[in-house]
Amino acid sequence: MCKKIVDAGVEHVVMLMADKGTVYLNKNTILQASIPKGIVKNSVCSGDSLVAGFIAHT
């Protein structure tokens, strides 16, 4: 799915997959981050924070 989005011309794709982690890709790179095991007390705004950090550094 992400590759189709990049092939359509989108420069950066970040896909948040809840407890399965996150995938980032662009034309030349694919990165996957996993979530450390632990007890989640509250995941509210965690995806928003990741996207905000990404946007701030691109």
Summary of the structure (lengths in Angstrom):
residues: 58
radius of gyration: 12.6
end to end distance: 22.2
largest distance: 38.2
contacts: 101
relative contact order: 0.19
helix: 34%
strand: 21%
